Amino acid sequence: MPNFYARRRLSVLAGLTGLVATAALFNSPTASAALPTPIAGSTARSYLSQLT
């Protein structure tokens, strides 16, 4: 019988861990970083021409 209770405790622990992980996933803040401003095409071409 002790083996049954150990399995039961392990399954309850696994279920609670999954529940907590799911709650943490959905309650986390979303990313709010602003995108960088694009540069002009001529500037990008001059940067690329300087690469070796």
MDAnalysis code that builds the backbone (N, CA, C; Angstrom):
import MDAnalysis as mda
import numpy as np

u = mda.Universe.empty(156, n_residues=52, atom_resindex=np.repeat(np.arange(52), 3), trajectory=True)
u.add_TopologyAttr("name", ["N", "CA", "C"] * 52)
u.add_TopologyAttr("resid", np.arange(1, 53))
u.add_TopologyAttr("resname", ["MET", "PRO", "ASN", "PHE", "TYR", "ALA", "ARG", "ARG", "ARG", "LEU", "SER", "VAL", "LEU", "ALA", "GLY", "LEU", "THR", "GLY", "LEU", "VAL", "ALA", "THR", "ALA", "ALA", "LEU", "PHE", "ASN", "SER", "PRO", "THR", "ALA", "SER", "ALA", "ALA", "LEU", "PRO", "THR", "PRO", "ILE", "ALA", "GLY", "SER", "THR", "ALA", "ARG", "SER", "TYR", "LEU", "SER", "GLN", "LEU", "THR"])
u.atoms.positions = np.array([
    [0.781, -1.216, 0.000],
    [0.000, 0.000, 0.000],
    [0.827, 1.287, 0.000],
    [2.010, 1.322, 0.640],
    [2.777, 2.571, 0.633],
    [3.152, 3.023, -0.777],
    [3.348, 2.075, -1.693],
    [3.690, 2.417, -3.062],
    [2.543, 3.166, -3.737],
    [1.304, 2.795, -3.423],
    [0.130, 3.454, -3.983],
    [0.073, 4.905, -3.542],
    [0.327, 5.155, -2.261],
    [0.260, 6.521, -1.743],
    [1.384, 7.386, -2.303],
    [2.542, 6.800, -2.530],
    [3.649, 7.547, -3.120],
    [3.310, 7.963, -4.551],
    [2.721, 7.070, -5.305],
    [2.318, 7.412, -6.670],
    [1.233, 8.481, -6.664],
    [0.317, 8.368, -5.724],
    [-0.769, 9.339, -5.645],
    [-0.222, 10.720, -5.295],
    [0.698, 10.765, -4.334],
    [1.299, 12.051, -3.966],
    [2.075, 12.646, -5.137],
    [2.785, 11.789, -5.863],
    [3.554, 12.263, -7.009],
    [2.640, 12.806, -8.107],
    [1.529, 12.142, -8.356],
    [0.618, 12.627, -9.397],
    [-0.056, 13.925, -8.971],
    [-0.379, 14.061, -7.689],
    [-0.966, 15.316, -7.209],
    [0.060, 16.441, -7.313],
    [1.294, 16.149, -6.953],
    [2.353, 17.156, -7.051],
    [2.584, 17.569, -8.498],
    [2.578, 16.624, -9.409],
    [2.761, 16.935, -10.828],
    [1.600, 17.778, -11.354],
    [0.393, 17.464, -10.936],
    [-0.766, 18.248, -11.356],
    [-0.716, 19.671, -10.838],
    [-0.336, 19.833, -9.577],
    [-0.238, 21.176, -9.013],
    [0.881, 21.978, -9.665],
    [1.990, 21.322, -9.972],
    [3.088, 21.998, -10.650],
    [2.655, 22.479, -12.033],
    [1.937, 21.651, -12.745],
    [1.431, 22.051, -14.054],
    [0.442, 23.192, -13.966],
    [-0.399, 23.182, -12.955],
    [-1.376, 24.251, -12.771],
    [-0.685, 25.572, -12.468],
    [0.312, 25.531, -11.595],
    [1.046, 26.754, -11.255],
    [1.811, 27.281, -12.465],
    [2.416, 26.388, -13.233],
    [3.164, 26.809, -14.418],
    [2.238, 27.435, -15.457],
    [1.060, 26.873, -15.629],
    [0.097, 27.430, -16.579],
    [-0.384, 28.792, -16.123],
    [-0.661, 28.944, -14.840],
    [-1.104, 30.232, -14.316],
    [-0.013, 31.284, -14.475],
    [1.227, 30.912, -14.242],
    [2.333, 31.859, -14.394],
    [2.513, 32.253, -15.858],
    [2.278, 31.329, -16.762],
    [2.438, 31.615, -18.181],
    [1.417, 32.634, -18.657],
    [0.166, 32.497, -18.216],
    [-0.879, 33.386, -18.687],
    [-0.960, 34.699, -17.911],
    [-0.313, 34.789, -16.770],
    [-0.351, 36.018, -15.990],
    [0.900, 36.870, -16.161],
    [1.829, 36.446, -16.991],
    [3.056, 37.221, -17.183],
    [2.767, 38.423, -18.078],
    [3.512, 39.510, -17.879],
    [3.279, 40.702, -18.718],
    [3.732, 40.458, -20.149],
    [3.115, 41.155, -21.063],
    [3.481, 41.013, -22.470],
    [4.661, 41.918, -22.783],
    [5.370, 41.612, -23.835],
    [6.503, 42.424, -24.245],
    [6.007, 43.750, -24.787],
    [6.655, 44.829, -24.393],
    [6.202, 46.140, -24.830],
    [7.344, 47.007, -25.338],
    [8.375, 46.386, -25.867],
    [9.502, 47.155, -26.400],
    [9.118, 47.750, -27.748],
    [9.565, 48.973, -27.965],
    [9.283, 49.641, -29.234],
    [10.261, 49.158, -30.301],
    [9.802, 49.099, -31.514],
    [10.651, 48.696, -32.624],
    [11.617, 49.829, -32.964],
    [12.825, 49.502, -33.432],
    [13.755, 50.567, -33.822],
    [13.265, 51.256, -35.094],
    [13.637, 52.513, -35.239],
    [13.227, 53.239, -36.439],
    [14.087, 52.773, -37.611],
    [13.480, 52.579, -38.770],
    [14.252, 52.115, -39.928],
    [15.164, 53.227, -40.448],
    [16.280, 52.821, -41.039],
    [17.205, 53.798, -41.609],
    [16.968, 53.897, -43.109],
    [17.504, 54.921, -43.693],
    [17.336, 55.126, -45.139],
    [18.098, 54.045, -45.917],
    [17.634, 53.778, -47.107],
    [18.270, 52.766, -47.945],
    [19.700, 53.120, -48.298],
    [19.958, 54.408, -48.555],
    [21.327, 54.820, -48.908],
    [22.274, 54.621, -47.727],
    [21.794, 54.859, -46.521],
    [22.619, 54.644, -45.331],
    [22.927, 53.164, -45.169],
    [21.937, 52.318, -45.376],
    [22.139, 50.873, -45.255],
    [23.134, 50.388, -46.293],
    [23.051, 50.920, -47.528],
    [23.994, 50.514, -48.570],
    [25.413, 50.956, -48.241],
    [25.560, 52.137, -47.651],
    [26.914, 52.586, -47.292],
    [27.474, 51.735, -46.157],
    [26.627, 51.336, -45.216],
    [27.087, 50.444, -44.141],
    [27.504, 49.094, -44.721],
    [26.729, 48.577, -45.657],
    [27.050, 47.280, -46.253],
    [28.322, 47.330, -47.089],
    [28.573, 48.461, -47.738],
    [29.774, 48.551, -48.574],
    [31.039, 48.604, -47.724],
    [30.923, 48.990, -46.467],
    [32.087, 49.056, -45.582],
    [32.450, 47.695, -44.983],
    [31.563, 46.720, -45.109],
    [31.854, 45.385, -44.567],
    [32.882, 44.683, -45.439],
    [33.742, 43.916, -44.789],
    [34.738, 43.155, -45.550],
    [34.343, 41.700, -45.631],
])
